[in-house]
C-alpha cells in the first residue's frame, strides 16, 4: 500500500491589508522531506501521525510539501500556484498511489482562486483517477464547495474552538481512511447548508452541548464522523457559510437526514451561540472594576489568526491615555521597531515609534519613551495542540507602566508562554491584552479572573450583518433575517 500525504493552507481574510506572500509561509511553516523537527506545526503534525500509523502497518508513505501561512489577505497567485504545483509534481512522481491524505485549512483564497482547496483536490483527483480514496482534515473555519465534496472520499473537521483537537481529528480521519484503503469501508459524505454565517465559541453553552452531541452520534448506525464547518465570515467567497458534514459507511440517506436534523437544531440556537463583545472603553472599565488580575482583554479585531496585521494601537493607546499600569500587551507586530530594539540592546532607553504601520485599520503609531528589558532572537512560543509558533526576533519593552512584547514575525497569542518566555509573570499583571479571537481561551482561562472580548476598530469587523460581502451566496443569516423563506437551495459553489 502506498499513501501520498501533503499539507497546504492558510486562512484568508479577503479584505485584509497584507498579501500572503512566500515569506508568510517561510516565517510560519514550510517543510520539505518530512523534516518537521521535535515539535511539529499544528498543520504539519497530522502528516507525522499518518506517516507513523502507515509505517506501523508496513505501508509506504510519500510525504510531499507541508506549508502553512499565518492568516492574512489574498495569497499571491504565483505563490499558491508554485506551492500547489510542487505537490502535484511530487504526486505524479509517486504514481501509482493507493490513496491520498491531506492536512488543509479550508479557507485559503488566492488571487484568481476563490477556493484553493477545491482547486488542489480536483487536480489531485485528475491525477490519481476516480477510484483512489482522498481523505482530508479541515480547520472548522472552512469553506466547503460542492466540487470539493465530489472529489474527496472523507472529510473530518476540528470540533473545538479554540482548536485543541487537531491531533484527535487527524486520528479520526486515519481510522476512516485505514479501513477505506483496505477495502472494508466505503465512506460517503452528506452535507447540510445551515444558511448562516458567524463565529461560534465551543467553550460555552449551548455550543458546548452541540459539540458533545455530535461526538455522541459517531459510531451509531453507519455514522463514522460528524463535523460542523463553522465557516470563515471574513472570507468573501460564494461558498462561505456554516455547514454540517456527516460521513457514513455507504449510507447517504442516514447521513443526509442526520446532517439536516443537526443543521436545523443549530439554526434554532443561532442567537444564543453568537458571542457578545464590547468596545475598548467598556472593556478597560470592566477590567478595572474586577480589582485584581489578571483580566484578559482579547483584541479580536486585530487577531493575526484571522488576518489582522497584529500592529493595531487602539486599545493600548486608550490605556496609556488613562494612565493604566500593571498591564502587559502581547504583542505588537512591528519588524522595524523590533529591529531597532535588538540593535539598541537590553537596558537601552530611547524614543520609539511603535505599531500602526498597516494603514487605517491599525490606527496611528504610538510614540513612546521605552526601555528594552529583554531580547530574544529567532524566538518560538507555545501554540495549539502541542505545537509551536514562530515569533522571530522579539523584545520586551516597558513604557509608561505598560510592558509590551514586540516581535518580527506575525503570530497569534494563544498561551501565557507568550509572556513567560521573556520572564514576565502574567498572573501578576492587572490586565493582559492578547491579540486573539478565541484560541487564547484554553490556556488563559485557568489563570484569568475575567475574560473580556473586545471589538475595537481594526481589520476584523464583528457585525456580521454589515460585513462588506460581494461574492457570498444569499440569502444568509444575519445579512438576511429569514433565509429559509425561499424553498430552493442557496447558490453556493
Buried (B, 14 or more C-beta within 10 A) or exposed (E): BBBBBBBBBBBBBBBBBBBBBBEBBEBBBBBEEBEBEEEBBBBBBBBBBBBEBBEEEEBEBBBBBBBBBBBBBBBBEEBBBEBBEBBBEBBEEBEEBBBBBBBBBBBBBBBEBBBBBBBBBBBBBEBBEEEBBBBBBBBBBBBBBEBBBEBBBBBBBBBBBBBBBBBBBBBBBBBBBBBBBEEEBEBBBBBBBBBBBBBBBBBEEBBBEBBEEBEEBBEEEBBBBBBBBBBBBBBBBBBBBBBBBBBBBEBBEBBBBBBBBBBEBBBEBBEEBBBEBBBBEEBBEBBBEBEEBBBBBBBBBBBBBBBBBBBBBBBBBBBBEEEBEBBBBBBBBBBEBBBBBBEBEEEBEEEBBBBBBBEEBBBEBBEBEBBBBBBBEEBBBBBBBEBBBBBBBBBBBBBBEBBBBBBBBBBBBBBBBBBBBBEBEBBEBBBBBBBBBBBBBBBBEEEBBBBBBBBBBBBBBBEBEEBEBEBBBBBBBBBBEEBEEEEEEBEBB
